[in-house]
Amino acid sequence: MFSSEHPLNYIERNRNFLKTRHYIRYDDTDFQRLDMTHNVLQEYREECGDSMCVIFYTDRHADDAYIVPVHILDKIFTPDNFWPEVGENADRDRRRWRLKIEGDRLIVVRKAGSGMPAAHVDLDEFHNNYELLGPECHAWEPFPPKESRVATRPILNRLF
């Protein structure tokens, strides 16, 4: 719930504007259960090309997010890394990636026993890098001052 004591962060305040150009993923499990749908990503890419970013965040109040240009993620966003769907969910419209962030790395989650090697992308340079959202976003609302952004991820994520 919004209160003046805990105001919403930049992403939350500007979500409706940002989502016109950027794929936004919120997760309330401290980056342990992210998923991205292939069809949604393709729609964004068709509309915005490589100028779009994927935004991952877990806190609606702190300015603490990963803002990643989509082309950086191309090496893990491949059909080989789709989460395997079975039964009624096996249709093409449900192709997606399951992801988690640990220690500033975006990791593709595999089904147990898949035998597939771990795929990941290092995200340290994208933590709180709001400037990657582009000048039109800064013009809409100036980015949070660097000193107000969360400097590092919590120790829990740094243990992996």
C-alpha positions in Angstrom: 0.0 0.0 0.0 1.3 3.5 -0.9 2.2 5.8 1.9 4.3 8.9 2.1 6.6 7.0 4.5 7.3 4.3 1.9 6.8 5.9 -1.5 6.8 3.8 -4.6 10.1 3.4 -6.6 10.8 4.8 -10.0 9.7 1.7 -11.9 6.4 1.5 -10.0 5.6 5.2 -10.4 6.3 5.1 -14.1 5.3 1.5 -14.9 2.5 2.5 -17.4 4.9 4.7 -19.4 7.9 2.3 -19.2 5.9 -0.7 -20.3 5.3 0.9 -23.7 9.0 0.4 -24.5 10.4 -2.1 -21.9 9.5 -5.6 -20.7 9.0 -5.3 -17.0 9.2 -8.3 -14.6 8.3 -7.9 -11.0 9.0 -10.8 -8.6 8.3 -10.8 -4.8 10.6 -13.8 -4.1 13.9 -11.9 -4.3 14.5 -12.8 -7.9 14.0 -16.6 -7.3 11.0 -17.1 -9.6 11.2 -14.9 -12.7 9.7 -16.0 -15.9 9.5 -14.5 -19.4 7.1 -15.4 -22.1 8.6 -15.9 -25.6 5.5 -14.3 -27.4 5.6 -11.2 -25.2 9.3 -10.7 -25.7 8.8 -11.1 -29.5 6.0 -8.5 -29.5 8.3 -6.0 -27.7 11.1 -6.7 -30.1 8.9 -6.2 -33.1 7.7 -2.9 -31.7 10.9 -1.5 -30.2 13.8 -3.5 -31.7 17.0 -3.6 -29.7 16.3 -0.3 -28.1 14.2 -2.0 -25.5 15.3 -3.2 -22.1 14.1 -6.0 -19.7 13.6 -4.7 -16.2 13.7 -7.0 -13.2 12.8 -5.8 -9.7 11.5 -7.2 -6.4 10.8 -4.2 -4.2 8.0 -1.8 -5.0 9.6 0.9 -2.8 13.4 0.8 -3.1 15.1 1.9 -6.3 16.7 -1.5 -6.8 16.4 -3.0 -10.3 18.3 -4.6 -13.1 17.8 -2.8 -16.4 19.2 -4.9 -19.2 19.3 -4.1 -22.9 17.5 -7.1 -24.6 20.4 -7.9 -27.0 22.6 -8.7 -23.9 20.1 -11.5 -23.1 20.1 -13.1 -26.6 22.6 -15.8 -25.6 20.2 -17.3 -23.1 16.8 -16.5 -24.7 17.0 -19.4 -27.1 14.6 -22.3 -27.7 17.0 -24.7 -26.1 16.4 -22.8 -22.8 12.6 -22.9 -22.8 11.1 -24.4 -19.7 9.7 -27.8 -20.8 5.9 -27.8 -20.7 4.0 -31.0 -20.6 0.3 -32.0 -21.0 -2.2 -29.2 -21.6 0.5 -26.5 -21.2 2.7 -27.9 -24.1 1.2 -25.6 -26.7 3.5 -23.0 -28.5 1.8 -20.0 -26.9 3.3 -21.0 -23.5 6.9 -21.1 -24.5 8.8 -19.3 -21.7 12.0 -19.1 -19.8 12.2 -19.6 -16.0 14.9 -17.5 -14.5 16.5 -16.4 -11.2 19.1 -13.9 -10.2 21.8 -14.9 -7.8 24.9 -12.9 -7.1 24.3 -10.5 -10.0 23.9 -13.4 -12.5 20.7 -14.1 -14.4 20.4 -17.9 -14.5 18.2 -20.1 -16.7 16.4 -22.5 -14.3 16.4 -26.1 -15.6 14.1 -29.0 -14.7 15.8 -31.4 -12.3 17.7 -34.1 -14.1 17.6 -32.3 -17.5 21.4 -32.7 -18.0 21.5 -29.3 -19.6 24.4 -27.0 -18.6 23.6 -23.9 -16.7 23.2 -20.8 -18.9 23.7 -17.3 -17.4 24.4 -13.7 -18.1 26.3 -11.4 -15.7 24.2 -8.4 -14.7 26.5 -6.4 -12.4 26.8 -3.5 -14.8 23.0 -3.3 -15.2 22.1 -3.0 -11.5 20.3 0.3 -11.1 21.5 1.5 -14.5 18.4 3.6 -15.1 20.2 5.6 -17.8 19.8 2.6 -20.1 16.0 3.4 -20.2 16.8 6.3 -22.6 16.3 10.0 -22.6 12.6 9.9 -23.2 12.1 8.1 -19.9 14.4 10.6 -18.1 12.3 13.4 -19.7 9.1 11.8 -18.5 10.4 11.7 -14.9 14.1 12.3 -14.0 15.9 9.1 -12.9 16.4 8.6 -9.2 19.6 10.2 -7.9 22.5 7.7 -7.8 22.9 8.2 -4.1 19.3 7.1 -3.4 19.6 3.8 -5.4 20.4 0.6 -3.5 24.1 0.2 -3.9 24.4 -3.6 -3.7 22.1 -6.6 -3.7 21.3 -8.2 -0.3 23.9 -10.6 1.1 21.5 -13.5 0.5 22.1 -13.2 -3.3 25.8 -12.8 -2.9 26.3 -16.2 -1.3 25.8 -18.2 -4.5 
